[in-house]
Amino acid sequence: MGAITEAITNLAMDTGIANFTYQSGIMIVVSFIFLYLAIRHGFEPLLLIPIAFGMLLSNLPVSGMFIHDYVISDSSQLTNAGILTIFYVLKPVLPSLIFLGVGAMTDFGPLIANPKSLLMGAAAQLGIFFAFYAAIILGFNAQEAASIGIIGGADGPTAIYLAGKLADHLLGPIAVAAYSYMALVPVIQPPIMKLLTTEKERKIKMEQLRVVSQREKILFPIAVTVVVVLLLPSAAPLVGMLMLGNLFKESGRTARLSDTSSNAMMNILVIILGTCVGASATGETFITMSTIKIVILGVCAFAVGTAGGVLIAKLMNVLTGGKINPLIGSAGVSAVPMAARVSQIEGQKANPTNFLLMHAMGPNVAGVIGSGVAAAVMLSMFGGM
């Protein structure tokens, strides 16, 4: 009888209910909120659903899906690692592969047609450097501050890449913050855009962009790779793969590679990266004062980046005699094509005949390049410390 009682007791103690903690409960509620936003309101479900479900799985006690600080030195240790732990181990290569897929889906034509868009993409990176200095003031070291600052670029893969290089212990909260703000672009950006622009500016209709030749589109990724990597060799893993994917798309000779990169491979990578990012947000490691600071700094960085893009677009509007709608400047952050869609939506609210999407895609794709360059600068400055 005693043996049966002991077995029942051991079974009860092995359940998730017996091992439940308040930290796990908080993170499970957060995962439910993310799922609600993604499914009910359609806030970037391709990002939020895998992140939220990975968060849910890793915070259900004793599930064994994700183990923090688990070291896999040989294949025999894979059995007990948990599938999300194995996904997490792949994180050093995932950002570059994501950039390959992004490049295969990106049309740099609007940027080539309007090179001035680069200025808006560059200005939108101000949030990165604002958050960097703010993080230093709040007590983070230079490597940690650089990793937190990159959230302002609104580029999840870049944030994961840089944090993995400089501040691996903060990768969980940085990655969750970066991807969460990317998904919440339609919520965060519009109030800032309206605050910094007048109704007259929002109604501005822009002239149609010129047609970009295939030769220009082929030469662009090659030229950008040469120039950027010669100046910043550490940008090669991100910018180089971004341009390779784009060359697959534009060369006209590698349709199969372009299709695989932008569809099957990209979908697989989003599942793996999304679930392992969410899984890294376990209650015991996520609910700390550092995480709260990172979340606040991240949204401030994103807001400053949005404001920087809008303000430089306002200046360009003045210099061009009113030919540029400042709303497209907010698309200078790297959230492609979400930020460009927000510019389009806000423009049409002010003027139903407005069509800003292609104009906004110029600064939007410039922001992708800009965030990769900013990460390379940070890595060059602080990677050897």
N, C-alpha and C positions, 0 to 999 in steps of 0.2 A: 504493500500500500504506500509505503514511504517513497519507493522508487517512482511510482506513478505520480504522486504529488510533486516530487522534484522535477519530473519530466514536464508536467503541466506548468510549473512555475518557470522553468527554463524557457518553455515555449512562449509564455506570456511576456517574459523579460526580453525576448528576441523580437517582439513585434515593434513596428514603428511607433505605435501609440506609447509604449513604455519608454521609448527613447526620444520622445518629442520634446523640443525646446522652444522657448518663446522666439528665439532668433529664427528658427526654421519656420515658425508660424508667420512671422512678419514677411519673410521672403516668399512664402507661398501666397500670401495675400497680394504681394507686389506682382507675382506672376499672373494671378487672376486678373489684376487690373490691366496688365499688358495684353492678355488674351482678349479682354473685353474691348479695349481700344482697337485692337487689330481686327477682330471679327465683327463687332457691332458697328464701329465707325470707320473701318477700312484704313486705319493708319498704318500704311506700309506692312501689310500682313506677311509678305515674303520675309521680312526681317523680324518683326515682333513675335510671330507665332513660334518659330524655332527657338528664339531667345527665351521666350516666356516658358515654353514647355521644357527646355533644358534646365531652366531655373527651378521649375516645379519638380522635375525628376531628381535633381541633386539635393534638394532640400527635404524630400520625403525621407525620414530617418531610416538608416540601415538598408537603403536600397542598393548600395554598392555601385551605383552608376558612375559616380565621380569621386575620386580620392585626391585631396589636395596634397601637393608635394610628393606625389608618388613617382619614384624613379624607376624607369624601365631600362635595365642594362642588357637584358637578353630576352629572347622570345618566350622563355619559360615563365616569365613574370606577367605576360599578357593575360593569362587566364583569370587572375584575380584583380586586374586593373580596373575593370569596368569600361564599357564601350565609350562613354563620354570622356573618360581619362585618356583613352587612346586617341580620340579625336583631338584632345587638348595638346597632346604631345606633338601633333602635326602642325601646331600653330606657327613655327618659324617659316614654313614654306607657303602657307595658305594665303597670306596677303599678296604675295607676288603673283600667285596663280589667279587670284580674284582680279588683280589689275590686268592680267592677260585677257580675261573674259570681258572686263569693262571696256578695254581697248577695242575688242572685236564688236562691241555693241555701239561704240561712240562714233558720231559723225563730227569731225573737226571742221567741216565746211563753214559753219557760222563764224568760227574763230578765224579761219583763214580769210574769209570774206571781210571781216571787220577786226583787224589786228588790235585795234584800240581796246577790245574786250579784255585783253591781257591785263590792262591797268585795273579793271574792276575785279578780275580774279586775284590780282596781287593785293589790292586794298582789302579784300575780304579775308586775307590771312592775318590782318591786324589782331584779330581775336586770339590767335595763337600766341603772339608775343605779349599781349595784355595779360593773358592767363599765366604765362611763364613768370612774369615779374610779380604778379599777385601771389602765385604759389611760393615764390621765394620769400615774400613778406610773411606768408603764413607758416613758414618754417620747413618747407620741403627743400631738399637739396637740389642741385642744378639738374641732375639726371631725372629726378622725379618731376621737377617743375617742367622740364621740356616734354616729358611724356604726357603730363596733364594738359599742357598748353595745346598740344596737337589736336585735342578734342575740338578746338575752335575751328578747325578746318572742315568739320562735319564729314569726316572720311574714316569710317570704321576700320578698314584694312590698314590704313596708314597708322592709325592710333595703336592697333595691335602690333604692327611691325616695330614701331619705335619703342613702345613700352616693353616689348619682349627683349629689345636690345639694351635698354637703359634702366628700366625699373620693373623687372619681371614680377616682383612681389605686389605691385599695384595693378597688374594687368587686368584682373577681374573687374574692379570698379571702373577703371578707365575704359575698358572695352564696352561694358554695359552702358556707361554714360554716353559714349560716342554713338553707339548704335541706337540708343533710345532717343537721343536728340535728332539723329538723322530721320528716324521714323516720325518724330513730332514736328518736323519742319512746317507743316501746314498750320500748326498751332502757335509756334514760337515766332515765326517771321512776320505774318501780317500786321500785328500791332506795331512792330518796329517800323515797318515800311510806311504805314499810314502816319505814324508820328513824325517821320522825317520828310514827308513829301506833302505837297499841296494837292488839292483836287485838280487844279489846272495841270500840274505836272503829271499826275496819274492818267490824265486823258490824252496825253501826247501820242499821236500815231507816228510810227517810224516807217521810213521808206523801206521797200523790199530790198533784201540783200542781193548782191550780185551772184551770178552763177559761178561756182568754183569748178575748175576743170579736174579731170581725173589725175592728170600729171601733177597738179599742185597737191592733191590729196595723197599721192604716193610719195612725193618728195618730203612732205611735212613730217611724218613720223621718223624718217631717216635723219633729216636735218635736226629735229629736236633731240633725238637720241645722241647724236654726235656732240652738239653744243652743250647740252646739260651734263652728260657724263664726263666730258672733258673738263668742265668747270667743277662739277661735284660728283666724283666717282661713286660716292656712297648712294647716289640717287639711282644707280643702275638697276637694282632689283625691282624697284617700283616703276620708275619712269620708263626704263628699258622694256619691261614686260608689257606695260601699257601701250607703248608704241609698236611692239611686235604684234600684239593683238589687232591693233588698228591697221597695220600693214597687211595682215591676213585678210582683213575686210576690204581694203581699198585696192589691193594689187590686181584683183580680177582673176588670179591664178590659183587661189587656195580657198575656194568656197567651202570645201569640206572641213578644213581646219578652222575657218571662221565660224561655221555653223556649230561645230563641236565646242569651240571655246565659249561662244556666246549663249549656248543653250544647254546641252547635256552636262558639260563640265561645270559651267557656272551654277546650274541648279544643284548639283552634287556638293559643290563647295559652299554654297549658301546654307545648305542643310547642316553640313559638318561644322562650319564656322559658327553659325547661329546657335546651334545646340551647345557647343562647347563653351561659347562666350556666356550663355545663360547659366550653364552648369558651374562656371567658376564663381558665380555669385552665391556662395553658400552663406548661411546666416552667421556662422562663427567667424568668418573672415571678412564678411561684407559690412556687417553692422558695427562700424567703428567710427571714431571722429574723423579719421583720415578720409574715409569714404564720403562722409557728409561734406567735407571741404571740397573733395574732387567733384561731386555732383553740382555743388554751387559754382565752383570755378568753371566747370564745363558749360553750364548754361550761360554764364557771364561771357565766356569766350565766344560762344556761338552768337550771342546777341551783339557783341562788339564787332565780330566779323561781318554780320549782316549789315550793321550800321555803317561800317567802313566801306562796303561795296555800294550802298545807297548814296553815301555822301560823295564819293568820287564820281559816281554817275551824275549827281546833281551838278558838280563842278564841270564835268564834261558837257552837260546840257547847256550850261551858260556859255562855255567856250565855243560851242557849235551853233549858237543862236537858236537854241530850243529844239534841236533835232533828236535828242536822246531822252527817252522816258526813264527817269531815275529808278523806276521799279525793277528794271533789269539788273541793276547793280547788286541787289540782294541775292541774285543767282550766282554770285561770285564764290560762294561757299561750294564745297565739293560734292554736295548731295545731288548726284545726277540720276534722273532728270527731275527729281522732286522739287528742287528749288526753282528750276525754270518753269515748272507747271504752276507754282505759287505765283510767280511774276505774271504769268498769263492770266490766271484767275483774278488776281487783284486788278490787273489792267482792264479786263472785261467788265468788272464791277463798276469801274469809273466810266468806261466807254464801251458799250456792247460791240462796237465795230472794231475794237482794238485787237490786234493779233501780235502778241509779243513773244510767243514761244521760241521761234527761231532766233530772234534777237537775244533772248535770255540764254539760249544754249551756248552762245559765244563765251560770256563770262563763266557759265557753268562748267564747261569743259576746261576753260583756263584755270578754274579753281582746282580741278583734279590734278593738273600739272603743278599748280602752285603748292598744294598741300604736300605732294611728293618732294618738291624742292625744299620746302620748309623743314620737312622731316630730315632730309639729307643734311641741311645746314645744322640742325640740332645734333644730329649724329656725329658730324664732323667736329663740332665744337666740344661736345661732352662725352663722346663715345670712348675716348682714351683716358678719362678721369678715373 
